[in-house]
Amino acid sequence: MSDAFKLGLAGLGTVGTGVLRLLDDNADLLAARAGRPIEVVAVSARTRGRDRGIDLSGYQWCDDPADLAQVEGLDAVIEVMGGTDGPALDLARASLSAGRSVVTANKAMIATHGFELAQAAEAAGAALLFEAAVCAGTPILQTMRDGLSANRIDRIEGILNGTSNYILSAMERSGEDFGETLAEAQRLGYAEADPALDVDGGDAAHKLAILAALGFGLRPDFAGVEVNGIRDVRAADIAQAERLGYKIRLVAMADLVDRPGEAPALLQRVRPCLLPADHLLAGIDGPTNAVLTLGDQSGPILIQGAGAGSAATASGIVADVVALARGQARAPLAVPAGQLAVAERADSGAREARYYLRFVVADRPGVLAELAAAMRDARVSIQSLIQEGEGVDPEAGGIMVALTTHRAPARNIRDALARLQGSQSIVEPPLSMPILQD
């Protein structure tokens, strides 16, 4: 068997210690699959003396993570510190400059700096692998990079944040509103103390930017993702959607929009949507992640699995390490960095869909006529309208009115809602969600 494949590891939280345990527990299996032993020789973290429930005495310690790039004999560095910039980015840059390959689960860093790091890796003859950055141990990036390499990817849809999906699924079961369900998710460990990155859509947007880059041969454009989270979704919306035959999910979507005489433009969105009950993503329950790709040859391919957690993330990281030890690394973003295109951002206002619109309005005559007039003036055709008998805001005297529209451009929907701004009849800001078709 060949000499050991030697690693440095930066970050000793739940994921970092999970990587160490996995490498130890499955050492013989991994050595057989990699064709050589895999061993960590140096580590770094913010606090050296903290009890992590694992023996660190056999590893060289680096106070500064960037120093791992210079440890003699390392083949690769694993980064699991997190963060868009700061020490994580410093370590990645230093490691690649030194010709050391980098394995990371850092979705924010790859979504923001992935093109720069891919260039650095290729210039140094090193590898940059990040399977665990999207869907943890579920091998979606490998599938897109290799298994679907014969396809033109026409569309990507995904449920990319387990916390948001857990909350929406729990609201379906309990009938409780967002605030109560979030508190329970935090108590059970499904949501962070500060859940903003999850429930406001930022985490899913990072992952979508990476998927779109790999799927369409583009430079990642995280700043171009339009993002809406789930904070404003009520239990009443979920119940109404179910009556209409739909489920509400936070869906990440990307596709290229054809423009005659010009290169296609990229449309990337993360927002809550109504999915038909038979849609492939509608049955994704709890903290599960799923990605649905539509290839021109393969047709729809759905991959689902655990999207977070120490064990699942460690699985994705170590799978990348095994690929490196075998010498199987590919171009980080599926094609050489010099061939990655820069796509213009598509005008999302032109995208047509049916919509679900929810209003909380004052319980007085003329309100429905006001809503209908705003829709008419914005050239939005109403398909159905439901007025709930029970108030959803007793103190303000508000009642819930939900309507669905016929297909309309998003800009028309925005225009209709803008016409209602400042109305004394509207008790709180309305909620708008597209209805996705199969």
C-alpha positions in Angstrom: 0.0 0.0 0.0 1.2 3.5 -0.8 2.4 6.1 1.8 -0.3 7.7 3.9 -2.3 10.6 2.6 -1.7 13.3 5.2 -4.1 16.0 6.3 -4.4 19.1 8.3 -7.7 20.0 9.9 -8.9 23.5 10.8 -12.0 23.7 13.0 -12.8 21.3 15.9 -16.4 21.9 16.5 -19.0 19.2 15.9 -18.1 18.7 12.3 -14.4 18.7 12.8 -14.5 16.2 15.6 -17.0 14.2 13.5 -14.4 14.0 10.7 -11.7 12.8 13.2 -14.0 10.1 14.5 -15.1 9.0 11.1 -11.4 8.7 9.9 -10.7 6.7 13.0 -13.8 4.4 13.1 -13.6 3.5 9.4 -9.8 3.7 9.0 -9.4 0.2 7.4 -12.3 0.7 5.1 -11.1 4.1 3.9 -7.6 2.9 3.4 -8.9 0.1 1.2 -11.0 2.4 -0.9 -8.4 5.1 -1.1 -5.5 2.7 -1.8 -3.5 4.2 1.0 -4.0 5.1 4.7 -5.5 8.5 5.5 -4.3 10.3 8.6 -4.6 13.7 10.2 -1.3 15.0 11.4 -2.0 18.6 12.3 -5.1 20.5 13.7 -6.1 24.1 14.5 -9.0 25.7 16.4 -9.7 28.8 18.3 -9.3 27.2 21.8 -6.6 24.6 22.5 -7.6 23.5 26.0 -11.3 22.9 25.4 -12.6 19.4 26.1 -14.0 18.1 22.9 -14.4 14.5 23.9 -11.5 13.4 21.7 -7.8 12.9 22.2 -5.8 15.5 20.4 -2.4 14.7 21.8 -1.2 12.9 18.7 -1.7 15.9 16.4 0.6 18.9 15.8 -1.2 22.0 16.9 -1.3 25.3 15.0 -2.6 28.4 16.8 -3.1 30.2 13.5 -5.1 28.1 11.0 -3.2 29.6 8.1 -0.1 27.9 9.5 -1.5 24.5 8.4 -0.6 25.5 4.8 3.1 25.3 5.7 3.1 22.1 7.8 5.7 19.8 6.2 4.4 16.7 4.4 0.7 17.6 4.2 -1.2 16.6 1.1 -4.4 18.5 1.8 -6.1 20.7 4.3 -9.7 20.3 5.6 -11.5 23.6 6.5 -14.6 23.4 8.6 -14.3 26.7 10.5 -17.0 28.4 8.4 -17.4 32.1 7.5 -17.4 33.8 4.2 -14.1 35.6 4.8 -11.7 35.8 7.7 -9.6 32.8 8.8 -11.3 30.3 6.5 -10.6 32.3 3.4 -7.1 33.0 4.5 -6.4 29.3 5.0 -7.9 28.4 1.7 -5.8 31.0 -0.1 -2.6 30.1 1.7 -3.1 26.3 1.2 -3.7 26.6 -2.5 -0.8 29.0 -3.0 1.4 26.4 -1.3 0.1 23.7 -3.7 -2.0 22.0 -1.0 -5.4 20.8 -1.9 -8.4 22.1 0.1 -11.5 20.2 1.2 -14.2 22.4 2.7 -17.9 22.3 3.8 -18.0 26.1 3.7 -20.9 27.0 1.4 -20.7 30.8 2.1 -17.0 30.9 1.1 -17.5 28.9 -2.1 -20.6 30.8 -3.1 -18.8 34.1 -2.7 -15.2 33.3 -3.5 -15.5 30.0 -5.4 -14.3 31.4 -8.8 -11.2 33.0 -7.3 -10.3 29.8 -5.3 -10.9 27.6 -8.4 -8.5 29.8 -10.3 -5.9 29.5 -7.5 -6.3 25.7 -7.3 -5.8 25.2 -11.0 -2.8 27.6 -11.2 -1.2 25.6 -8.3 -2.0 22.2 -9.6 -4.0 21.6 -6.5 -7.6 20.5 -5.9 -10.6 22.3 -4.3 -13.4 20.0 -3.3 -16.6 21.0 -1.4 -19.1 18.2 -1.7 -20.3 18.8 1.9 -21.1 22.4 1.2 -24.4 21.5 -0.4 -26.6 18.8 1.2 -23.8 17.6 3.5 -23.3 13.9 2.8 -25.9 13.6 0.0 -23.7 13.4 -3.1 -25.5 16.0 -5.3 -22.3 17.8 -6.5 -20.6 14.6 -7.5 -23.8 13.6 -9.3 -24.0 16.9 -11.2 -20.3 17.1 -11.9 -19.9 13.5 -13.1 -23.1 11.5 -13.3 -24.9 14.2 -15.3 -21.9 15.4 -17.3 -23.5 14.2 -20.6 -26.5 16.4 -20.0 -27.4 20.0 -20.6 -29.0 21.0 -17.3 -32.2 23.0 -18.0 -33.4 23.7 -14.5 -32.5 23.1 -10.9 -35.0 23.1 -8.0 -34.3 22.2 -4.5 -35.2 22.1 -0.8 -31.8 23.2 0.4 -32.4 24.2 4.1 -33.4 21.5 6.6 -34.3 24.0 9.3 -36.9 25.8 7.2 -38.3 22.5 5.8 -38.6 21.1 9.4 -40.5 24.2 10.5 -42.9 24.1 7.5 -43.5 20.4 7.9 -44.1 20.8 11.7 -46.5 23.7 11.0 -48.5 21.3 8.7 -48.8 18.7 11.5 -49.4 21.0 14.5 -51.4 23.9 13.0 -49.2 26.2 15.1 -47.8 29.5 13.7 -44.1 30.2 12.8 -43.0 31.7 16.1 -44.2 28.7 18.2 -42.8 26.2 15.8 -39.4 27.9 15.6 -39.2 27.9 19.4 -39.8 24.1 19.4 -37.3 23.6 16.6 -34.7 25.4 18.6 -35.5 23.4 21.7 -35.0 20.1 19.7 -31.8 21.3 18.1 -33.2 21.7 14.6 -32.7 25.5 14.6 -29.9 27.7 15.8 -30.3 30.3 18.6 -30.0 32.8 15.7 -32.0 31.2 12.9 -31.8 34.1 10.4 -29.5 32.4 7.9 -31.8 29.5 7.7 -35.3 30.9 7.9 -34.6 34.0 5.9 -33.2 32.0 3.0 -29.5 32.9 3.0 -28.2 29.4 3.6 -30.3 28.0 0.7 -29.1 30.9 -1.5 -25.4 30.0 -0.9 -26.1 26.4 -1.9 -28.2 27.5 -4.9 -25.3 29.7 -6.2 -23.0 26.7 -6.1 -25.5 24.3 -7.8 -26.2 26.9 -10.6 -22.5 27.3 -11.2 -21.9 23.6 -11.6 -25.1 22.9 -13.5 -24.8 25.7 -16.0 -21.0 26.2 -16.3 -21.0 29.7 -14.8 -19.1 31.6 -12.1 -21.0 31.5 -8.8 -23.2 34.6 -8.4 -24.5 34.6 -4.9 -25.3 38.3 -5.0 -27.7 37.6 -7.9 -29.9 35.2 -5.9 -33.3 36.8 -5.1 -34.2 35.7 -1.6 -37.4 35.5 0.5 -37.7 33.5 3.7 -40.5 31.8 5.6 -41.1 34.1 8.6 -44.3 35.5 7.1 -45.9 32.1 6.4 -48.8 31.5 8.7 -50.4 28.2 9.7 -53.5 29.6 8.0 -51.6 29.8 4.7 -50.5 26.2 5.1 -54.1 25.1 5.8 -55.4 27.1 2.9 -52.8 25.6 0.5 -53.8 22.1 1.6 -57.4 22.8 0.8 -56.3 23.9 -2.6 -54.2 20.7 -3.1 -50.8 22.2 -2.4 -47.9 22.1 0.1 -45.8 25.1 1.0 -42.0 24.6 0.8 -39.0 26.9 0.7 -37.8 26.2 -2.8 -34.5 27.3 -4.4 -34.8 27.5 -8.2 -32.3 28.3 -11.0 -32.6 28.2 -14.8 -31.3 30.0 -17.8 -33.7 32.3 -19.6 -33.4 32.4 -23.4 -33.0 35.8 -25.0 -33.1 36.0 -28.8 -29.9 37.2 -30.2 -28.2 37.3 -26.8 -26.6 34.8 -24.4 -29.1 33.3 -21.9 -29.6 35.1 -18.6 -29.5 33.4 -15.2 -32.5 33.5 -12.9 -31.9 32.4 -9.3 -34.5 32.6 -6.6 -35.2 31.3 -3.1 -38.7 31.7 -1.8 -41.6 29.9 -0.3 -43.8 28.4 -3.0 -47.0 26.3 -3.3 -46.2 22.9 -4.8 -48.9 20.5 -6.2 -49.2 17.5 -3.9 -47.8 15.3 -6.6 -44.7 17.5 -7.3 -41.5 15.6 -6.6 -40.4 18.0 -3.9 -43.8 18.2 -2.2 -43.2 15.0 -0.2 -39.8 16.1 1.2 -40.5 16.2 5.0 -38.7 17.4 8.1 -35.0 18.3 8.0 -34.3 16.5 4.7 -32.6 18.2 1.7 -33.5 17.4 -1.9 -32.3 18.6 -5.3 -34.3 18.1 -8.5 -32.4 18.5 -11.8 -33.9 18.5 -15.2 -31.4 17.2 -17.8 -32.0 17.3 -21.5 -31.2 13.6 -21.8 -31.7 12.2 -18.3 -35.0 14.0 -17.6 -35.9 14.7 -13.9 -33.5 13.3 -11.3 -34.3 13.7 -7.6 -31.6 13.2 -5.0 -32.5 13.5 -1.3 -30.9 12.9 2.0 -29.7 14.4 5.3 -28.6 18.0 4.6 -26.9 18.8 7.9 -25.5 17.2 11.0 -22.0 16.2 12.1 -22.1 12.7 10.7 -23.6 13.6 7.4 -21.3 16.5 6.8 -18.3 14.5 7.9 -19.3 11.8 5.4 -19.3 14.3 2.5 -15.9 15.7 3.6 -14.2 12.3 3.9 -15.6 11.3 0.5 -13.8 14.2 -1.0 -10.6 13.2 0.9 -10.9 9.6 -0.5 -11.2 11.0 -4.0 -8.1 13.1 -3.5 -6.1 10.2 -2.1 -7.1 8.2 -5.2 -6.0 11.1 -7.5 -9.6 11.6 -8.8 -10.0 15.3 -8.3 -11.7 17.3 -11.1 -12.0 20.9 -12.0 -13.6 22.5 -8.9 -16.6 23.9 -10.8 -16.9 21.1 -13.3 -15.1 22.9 -16.1 -11.8 24.8 -16.1 -12.1 28.2 -14.4 -11.1 30.0 -17.6 -14.2 28.5 -19.4 -16.7 29.6 -16.7 -19.0 32.2 -18.2 -20.4 35.3 -16.5 -24.2 35.2 -17.0 -26.3 38.4 -16.9 -29.0 38.3 -14.3 -32.4 37.7 -15.8 -35.4 40.0 -15.2 -37.5 38.0 -12.7 -40.4 40.3 -13.3 -40.9 38.7 -16.7 -41.4 35.2 -15.3 -45.0 34.1 -15.5 -46.7 31.9 -12.9 -49.9 31.5 -11.0 -49.7 33.1 -7.5 -51.2 32.7 -4.1 -51.8 36.1 -2.4 -52.7 36.4 1.2 -54.0 39.6 2.8 -55.0 40.5 6.4 -57.6 43.2 6.0 -60.0 45.3 8.0 -63.4 43.7 8.4 -65.5 46.3 6.7 -67.4 46.8 3.4 -65.6 47.5 0.2 -62.3 45.7 1.0 -62.8 43.0 -1.5 -63.7 45.5 -4.2 -60.4 47.4 -3.4 -58.4 44.2 -3.8 -60.1 43.3 -7.0 -59.5 46.8 -8.4 -55.8 46.7 -7.6 -55.6 43.3 -9.4 -57.6 44.6 -12.4 -55.4 47.8 -12.8 -52.2 45.7 -12.6 -53.7 43.3 -15.3 -53.8 40.3 -12.9 -56.7 38.0 -13.3 -58.2 36.4 -10.1 -58.9 32.7 -10.3 -60.3 32.2 -6.8 -60.9 34.2 -3.7 -61.5 32.9 -0.2 -62.5 35.0 2.8 -61.9 33.4 6.2 -64.6 33.9 8.7 -62.3 33.9 11.7 -60.1 36.9 12.5 -56.4 36.2 12.4 -55.6 39.5 14.3 -58.4 40.1 16.8 -56.9 43.2 18.3 -56.7 44.9 14.9 -60.0 43.5 13.7 -58.3 41.8 10.8 -59.6 38.9 8.7 -57.7 36.7 6.2 -58.4 36.9 2.5 -56.5 34.6 0.2 -56.7 34.5 -3.5 -55.1 32.7 -6.4 -54.4 34.2 -9.7 -54.2 33.0 -13.3 -50.8 33.1 -14.9 -49.3 36.6 -14.7 -45.8 38.1 -14.9 -44.2 38.7 -11.6 -44.0 42.4 -12.3 -47.8 42.6 -12.6 -48.1 40.9 -9.2 -45.7 43.4 -7.7 -47.6 46.2 -9.3 -50.8 45.1 -7.8 -49.3 44.9 -4.3 -47.7 48.3 -4.7 -51.1 49.8 -5.6 -52.3 48.6 -2.2 -49.5 50.1 -0.2 -50.7 52.6 2.3 -54.3 51.3 2.1 -56.2 51.7 5.4 -57.9 48.4 4.6 -54.6 46.4 4.8 -53.8 45.5 8.4 -50.3 43.9 7.6 -48.1 43.5 4.6 -49.5 40.9 2.2 -47.8 37.6 1.4 -47.1 36.5 -2.2 -46.0 33.0 -3.2 -45.8 31.5 -6.7 -47.6 28.3 -7.5 -45.1 25.9 -9.1 -46.3 23.4 -11.7 -45.0 19.9 -12.3 
